[in-house]
């Protein structure tokens, strides 16, 4: 059972590496997310503040992974330019954009909350 899990984990990691190598936005989001997490810890954010930021970063990264899945699938199904495929790719990219904007808002609200309670 451990061997099966290890093989599944290795396959999953290979998928993440695949996206890391091919998607510039995923690399940017990983770097920004890591920096934000480090900054939150260094600034002494509370446990729940760090968790809220971690969840936000995780949602954006997960959305980027799903976006990559859909793009890869669409490129396989329709390798030539298609208006319909282009629209679908735009919609999935829009999902990532919206979730990224919400993550930024959550980050801003978390910083405001942190400093409101630290400096009454």
Secondary structure, 3 states (H helix, E strand, C coil): CHHHHHHHHHHHHHHHHHHHHHCHHHHHHHHHHHHHHHHHHHCCCCHHHHHHHHHHHHHHHHHHHHHHHHHHHHHHHCCCCCHHHHHHHHHHHHHHHHHHHHHHHHHHHHHHHHHHHHCC
